[in-house]
Each structure stands twice: as structure tokens, then as C-alpha cells.
Amino acid sequence: MVHVHRTITVRTPAQTVVDYLKDFAHAEAWDPGTVSCTRDGTGPIAVGAQWHNVSEFRGKKTELTYRLERLEPGRIVFVGDNKTATSTDDLTVTEEDGTTTISYHATIEFHGLAKLADPFLKRQFEKMGDELVPEMTKALEAL
């Protein structure tokens, strides 16, 4: 299992940040690994909403179906899966003194033989986490 944690601080109000991040289609703007992300269905975004995500990792494209598992004031959790891995993006949003802090936790659990790659992939996911910080900051500051 691979864990990545990053903290992002922006001047955008917390509710605006939550309203933006709860639509996982916006991952195209803030997640450097996301090639495309489209919502399955229409209507208000609520727990159970799903997105088809195409990501590129180490030069190869992979597809996952993401679900909004948890949507609470200040907390958003998405779980994406395919036959190779389950990816959880857990975002906590807090506001204090005119700034909003996003605590981003990503957990990737590999299945089957892919589990053997865990130790080798950690560094690559950490690099992606480093790339995510300026991308997410830019996207959220533009709101």
C-alpha cells in the first residue's frame, strides 16, 4: 500500500473549495496524473456519484471508476478502483484567518501481483504528490 500526504493552503473560501473539489471531473485541472475525468450521470453531486478517470502513470494509461464515498462539511472522500488497484483520495478542508488548508491524503492499494510493485512505486507517487501541490494551488486560487 502506498500513502501520500500533502498540505495545500490557499486564500479561497473553504466552501468554495469544497464545492469545487467535490466534482472529481475537476481533477483534470489539479491532478497531474489525470488525463481525463468525466462524470457518469447528471444532477446534483452527492454520495454515490461516479466518474470515469483516465490517468497516466509511468507512461501507461489506466482507467478507474471513482465514487464519491463521503461528502461532509470539510471532508470529501473518493474511492477509485479497477482490477489492479484501489485508490482513495481523502481531502479535509479547514478555514482559519482568511486562508483555507486542504489536507490531501492519497492511498493506493494494489491487488494481486501488482502488490509486489509497492516498494518500487512509492517514490513515483511521492513525485506526483509534489507535482499536485502547485497544480491544486493554482486551480483553487483561480476560483
Backbone as CSV, one residue per row, in Angstrom:
resi,resn,N_x,N_y,N_z,CA_x,CA_y,CA_z,C_x,C_y,C_z
1,MET,0.848,-1.165,0.000,0.000,0.000,0.000,0.899,1.236,0.000
2,VAL,0.529,2.220,-0.793,1.286,3.466,-0.895,0.437,4.593,-0.315
3,HIS,1.055,5.419,0.546,0.373,6.574,1.135,1.126,7.836,0.728
4,VAL,0.353,8.854,0.328,0.936,10.152,0.009,0.097,11.201,0.728
5,HIS,0.760,12.139,1.397,0.053,13.222,2.088,0.687,14.549,1.700
6,ARG,-0.153,15.505,1.354,0.311,16.857,1.069,-0.668,17.842,1.699
7,THR,-0.167,19.030,2.029,-0.992,20.097,2.575,-0.889,21.297,1.649
8,ILE,-2.036,21.851,1.293,-2.117,22.992,0.392,-2.858,24.103,1.115
9,THR,-2.346,25.322,1.055,-3.005,26.465,1.675,-3.292,27.507,0.600
10,VAL,-4.545,27.968,0.569,-4.983,28.945,-0.428,-5.807,30.042,0.253
11,ARG,-6.069,31.117,-0.490,-6.869,32.220,0.034,-8.337,32.109,-0.380
12,THR,-8.724,31.023,-0.987,-10.092,30.801,-1.443,-10.944,30.305,-0.268
13,PRO,-12.173,30.820,-0.108,-13.023,30.365,0.999,-13.239,28.850,0.988
14,ALA,-13.311,28.260,2.171,-13.427,26.803,2.311,-14.631,26.241,1.566
15,GLN,-15.784,26.882,1.653,-16.974,26.343,0.984,-16.804,26.332,-0.527
16,THR,-16.140,27.350,-1.062,-15.858,27.399,-2.500,-14.938,26.244,-2.881
17,VAL,-13.947,25.979,-2.041,-13.008,24.878,-2.277,-13.746,23.540,-2.270
18,VAL,-14.598,23.317,-1.268,-15.353,22.057,-1.176,-16.270,21.904,-2.392
19,ASP,-16.969,22.971,-2.752,-17.880,22.903,-3.895,-17.142,22.542,-5.179
20,TYR,-15.917,23.008,-5.325,-15.105,22.709,-6.494,-14.567,21.284,-6.443
21,LEU,-13.954,20.916,-5.316,-13.298,19.611,-5.232,-14.274,18.440,-5.233
22,LYS,-15.518,18.651,-4.818,-16.457,17.530,-4.777,-16.825,17.023,-6.172
23,ASP,-16.546,17.823,-7.195,-16.744,17.366,-8.570,-15.408,16.825,-9.061
24,PHE,-15.264,15.512,-9.042,-13.979,14.887,-9.360,-13.557,15.133,-10.807
25,ALA,-14.470,15.586,-11.661,-14.099,15.935,-13.035,-13.047,17.045,-13.044
26,HIS,-13.024,17.864,-11.987,-12.026,18.929,-11.892,-10.618,18.392,-11.657
27,ALA,-10.488,17.111,-11.398,-9.155,16.532,-11.221,-8.283,16.765,-12.453
28,GLU,-8.911,16.954,-13.602,-8.142,17.257,-14.816,-7.292,18.511,-14.619
29,ALA,-7.773,19.445,-13.793,-7.052,20.704,-13.584,-6.023,20.620,-12.467
30,TRP,-6.250,19.766,-11.473,-5.346,19.777,-10.320,-4.532,18.511,-10.101
31,ASP,-4.877,17.419,-10.756,-4.126,16.171,-10.572,-3.237,15.943,-11.795
32,PRO,-1.924,16.044,-11.636,-1.031,15.927,-12.791,-1.095,14.578,-13.500
33,GLY,-1.576,13.534,-12.834,-1.672,12.231,-13.478,-2.949,12.026,-14.270
34,THR,-3.952,12.878,-14.058,-5.248,12.699,-14.720,-5.212,13.229,-16.142
35,VAL,-5.550,12.357,-17.093,-5.640,12.731,-18.496,-7.053,13.224,-18.791
36,SER,-8.058,12.486,-18.304,-9.450,12.894,-18.469,-10.273,12.328,-17.316
37,CYS,-11.357,13.018,-17.016,-12.231,12.573,-15.944,-13.634,13.086,-16.245
38,THR,-14.555,12.171,-16.501,-15.915,12.557,-16.863,-16.906,11.888,-15.925
39,ARG,-17.915,12.654,-15.579,-18.924,12.162,-14.650,-19.894,11.239,-15.367
40,ASP,-20.254,10.173,-14.683,-21.307,9.274,-15.148,-22.595,9.776,-14.512
41,GLY,-23.542,10.224,-15.306,-24.798,10.704,-14.755,-24.854,12.219,-14.677
42,THR,-25.994,12.707,-14.193,-26.228,14.141,-14.078,-26.886,14.434,-12.740
43,GLY,-27.245,15.689,-12.554,-27.910,16.084,-11.325,-26.916,16.524,-10.275
44,PRO,-27.424,16.828,-9.097,-26.541,17.296,-8.025,-25.509,16.233,-7.648
45,ILE,-24.327,16.692,-7.290,-23.276,15.769,-6.865,-23.546,15.387,-5.414
46,ALA,-23.643,14.081,-5.189,-23.935,13.546,-3.859,-23.184,12.234,-3.694
47,VAL,-23.150,11.735,-2.465,-22.518,10.443,-2.206,-23.095,9.417,-3.183
48,GLY,-22.216,8.642,-3.800,-22.616,7.657,-4.790,-22.350,8.096,-6.225
49,ALA,-22.135,9.404,-6.448,-21.819,9.883,-7.798,-20.535,9.200,-8.278
50,GLN,-20.447,8.985,-9.609,-19.298,8.274,-10.167,-18.681,9.035,-11.328
51,TRP,-17.381,8.798,-11.516,-16.624,9.404,-12.597,-15.756,8.338,-13.256
52,HIS,-15.567,8.482,-14.563,-14.636,7.631,-15.317,-13.344,8.425,-15.447
53,ASN,-12.274,7.904,-14.861,-10.999,8.602,-14.824,-9.972,7.848,-15.643
54,VAL,-9.282,8.582,-16.497,-8.149,8.027,-17.239,-6.912,8.759,-16.730
55,SER,-5.968,8.000,-16.188,-4.733,8.574,-15.663,-3.553,7.980,-16.402
56,GLU,-2.466,8.726,-16.386,-1.230,8.217,-16.965,-0.209,8.086,-15.850
57,PHE,0.381,6.912,-15.771,1.368,6.637,-14.741,2.516,5.873,-15.368
58,ARG,3.699,6.439,-15.270,4.897,5.824,-15.836,4.735,5.509,-17.314
59,GLY,4.097,6.448,-18.037,3.944,6.316,-19.482,2.804,5.431,-19.944
60,LYS,2.039,4.859,-19.014,0.922,3.989,-19.394,-0.382,4.564,-18.869
61,LYS,-1.411,4.439,-19.673,-2.728,4.919,-19.258,-3.464,3.824,-18.507
62,THR,-4.191,4.245,-17.492,-5.000,3.325,-16.710,-6.356,3.967,-16.471
63,GLU,-7.394,3.151,-16.407,-8.750,3.653,-16.203,-9.287,3.160,-14.870
64,LEU,-9.918,4.080,-14.147,-10.543,3.746,-12.869,-11.933,4.355,-12.829
65,THR,-12.813,3.717,-12.108,-14.116,4.285,-11.811,-14.050,4.808,-10.386
66,TYR,-14.254,6.116,-10.242,-14.245,6.752,-8.924,-15.659,6.983,-8.440
67,ARG,-15.869,6.795,-7.137,-17.153,7.061,-6.476,-16.936,8.081,-5.369
68,LEU,-17.903,8.947,-5.209,-17.881,9.853,-4.067,-18.412,9.058,-2.883
69,GLU,-17.525,8.702,-1.969,-17.878,7.856,-0.829,-18.347,8.652,0.375
70,ARG,-17.813,9.874,0.502,-18.132,10.666,1.696,-18.123,12.142,1.316
71,LEU,-19.164,12.854,1.715,-19.258,14.289,1.476,-19.876,14.920,2.713
72,GLU,-19.017,15.572,3.488,-19.433,16.223,4.725,-18.850,17.623,4.729
73,PRO,-19.338,18.498,5.585,-18.698,19.814,5.669,-17.212,19.628,5.996
74,GLY,-16.364,20.055,5.089,-14.931,19.966,5.326,-14.284,18.630,5.034
75,ARG,-15.005,17.686,4.464,-14.393,16.374,4.172,-15.003,15.751,2.924
76,ILE,-14.132,15.318,2.016,-14.534,14.676,0.765,-13.664,13.432,0.599
77,VAL,-14.297,12.305,0.306,-13.543,11.069,0.071,-14.022,10.439,-1.231
78,PHE,-13.070,10.187,-2.126,-13.323,9.486,-3.381,-12.590,8.152,-3.334
79,VAL,-13.216,7.101,-3.880,-12.562,5.808,-3.999,-12.658,5.378,-5.461
80,GLY,-11.505,5.099,-6.041,-11.453,4.646,-7.431,-10.875,3.248,-7.485
81,ASP,-11.397,2.452,-8.404,-10.846,1.109,-8.498,-10.902,0.561,-9.905
82,ASN,-10.039,-0.415,-10.104,-10.018,-1.259,-11.289,-9.441,-2.599,-10.830
83,LYS,-9.145,-3.490,-11.744,-8.691,-4.827,-11.330,-7.295,-4.814,-10.705
84,THR,-6.523,-3.762,-10.943,-5.152,-3.697,-10.458,-5.006,-2.978,-9.128
85,ALA,-5.874,-1.970,-8.877,-5.660,-1.138,-7.693,-6.946,-0.484,-7.204
86,THR,-6.912,-0.085,-5.944,-7.948,0.759,-5.357,-7.249,2.011,-4.855
87,SER,-7.748,3.161,-5.290,-7.151,4.441,-4.937,-8.158,5.254,-4.130
88,THR,-7.730,5.762,-2.988,-8.594,6.587,-2.149,-7.991,7.976,-2.026
89,ASP,-8.782,8.978,-2.366,-8.390,10.376,-2.190,-9.248,10.934,-1.066
90,ASP,-8.621,11.296,0.026,-9.311,11.789,1.219,-8.862,13.236,1.440
91,LEU,-9.805,14.176,1.288,-9.491,15.593,1.383,-10.227,16.209,2.570
92,THR,-9.477,16.863,3.439,-10.046,17.585,4.564,-9.787,19.066,4.331
93,VAL,-10.844,19.871,4.474,-10.760,21.303,4.180,-11.114,22.093,5.436
94,THR,-10.193,22.970,5.862,-10.440,23.817,7.035,-10.111,25.265,6.684
95,GLU,-10.804,26.177,7.364,-10.578,27.602,7.113,-10.257,28.305,8.428
96,GLU,-9.229,29.166,8.369,-8.848,29.922,9.560,-8.099,31.179,9.137
97,ASP,-8.482,32.287,9.713,-7.801,33.566,9.484,-7.653,33.920,8.003
98,GLY,-8.704,33.681,7.217,-8.690,34.085,5.818,-7.977,33.147,4.873
99,THR,-7.502,32.007,5.378,-6.894,31.028,4.479,-7.591,29.676,4.652
100,THR,-7.532,28.907,3.612,-8.113,27.565,3.619,-6.989,26.562,3.437
101,THR,-7.007,25.542,4.266,-5.999,24.487,4.185,-6.662,23.193,3.751
102,ILE,-6.065,22.575,2.743,-6.538,21.288,2.244,-5.498,20.247,2.632
103,SER,-5.920,19.256,3.397,-5.057,18.142,3.743,-5.437,17.004,2.808
104,TYR,-4.529,16.676,1.906,-4.783,15.693,0.854,-4.056,14.391,1.188
105,HIS,-4.820,13.328,1.349,-4.259,12.000,1.606,-4.661,11.087,0.455
106,ALA,-3.687,10.487,-0.172,-3.953,9.500,-1.221,-3.395,8.157,-0.749
107,THR,-4.204,7.132,-0.902,-3.781,5.775,-0.565,-4.048,4.902,-1.775
108,ILE,-3.029,4.181,-2.216,-3.169,3.285,-3.357,-2.864,1.870,-2.866
109,GLU,-3.850,1.013,-3.003,-3.688,-0.386,-2.612,-3.705,-1.231,-3.877
110,PHE,-2.616,-1.908,-4.121,-2.509,-2.749,-5.308,-3.068,-4.136,-5.019
111,HIS,-3.595,-4.770,-6.086,-4.188,-6.097,-5.972,-3.335,-7.118,-6.718
112,GLY,-3.419,-8.350,-6.282,-2.747,-9.446,-6.977,-1.243,-9.239,-7.064
113,LEU,-0.687,-9.587,-8.217,0.756,-9.471,-8.413,1.249,-8.033,-8.365
114,ALA,0.354,-7.083,-8.620,0.745,-5.673,-8.585,1.228,-5.258,-7.189
115,LYS,0.819,-6.003,-6.146,1.271,-5.703,-4.786,2.799,-5.726,-4.685
116,LEU,3.410,-6.548,-5.478,4.865,-6.672,-5.441,5.569,-5.380,-5.836
117,ALA,4.863,-4.514,-6.544,5.463,-3.264,-7.018,5.436,-2.156,-5.972
118,ASP,4.707,-2.336,-4.880,4.561,-1.294,-3.849,5.867,-0.559,-3.519
119,PRO,6.903,-1.270,-3.127,8.118,-0.561,-2.702,8.758,0.260,-3.828
120,PHE,8.590,-0.179,-5.053,9.214,0.487,-6.192,8.414,1.696,-6.664
121,LEU,7.123,1.715,-6.378,6.258,2.786,-6.876,6.107,3.943,-5.897
122,LYS,6.456,3.746,-4.657,6.297,4.781,-3.639,6.947,6.092,-4.075
123,ARG,8.165,6.044,-4.542,8.877,7.251,-4.950,8.165,7.975,-6.083
124,GLN,7.633,7.219,-7.033,6.923,7.820,-8.164,5.648,8.524,-7.699
125,PHE,4.918,7.911,-6.770,3.702,8.542,-6.248,4.041,9.768,-5.401
126,GLU,5.151,9.738,-4.681,5.590,10.910,-3.923,5.890,12.075,-4.871
127,LYS,6.512,11.764,-5.991,6.811,12.786,-7.006,5.511,13.388,-7.536
128,MET,4.530,12.543,-7.794,3.237,13.044,-8.269,2.581,13.930,-7.203
129,GLY,2.738,13.565,-5.942,2.224,14.390,-4.852,2.879,15.762,-4.843
130,ASP,4.180,15.791,-5.099,4.898,17.067,-5.168,4.379,17.922,-6.327
131,GLU,4.072,17.279,-7.449,3.555,17.995,-8.617,2.115,18.471,-8.402
132,LEU,1.371,17.754,-7.585,-0.018,18.099,-7.308,-0.140,19.436,-6.573
133,VAL,0.771,19.723,-5.657,0.660,20.921,-4.808,0.531,22.202,-5.635
134,PRO,1.451,22.501,-6.562,1.284,23.750,-7.321,0.070,23.723,-8.254
135,GLU,-0.267,22.549,-8.784,-1.422,22.450,-9.682,-2.734,22.715,-8.929
136,MET,-2.889,22.092,-7.768,-4.104,22.302,-6.993,-4.172,23.742,-6.480
137,THR,-3.029,24.264,-6.039,-2.997,25.650,-5.564,-3.461,26.595,-6.670
138,LYS,-2.922,26.420,-7.850,-3.283,27.270,-8.989,-4.772,27.179,-9.298
139,ALA,-5.305,25.957,-9.348,-6.723,25.761,-9.668,-7.620,26.404,-8.609
140,LEU,-7.268,26.225,-7.336,-8.119,26.748,-6.252,-7.998,28.261,-6.103
141,GLU,-6.831,28.795,-6.339,-6.645,30.254,-6.255,-7.384,30.975,-7.390
142,ALA,-7.639,30.279,-8.490,-8.327,30.888,-9.633,-9.847,30.960,-9.447
143,LEU,-10.368,30.309,-8.396,-11.823,30.291,-8.202,-12.344,31.633,-7.721
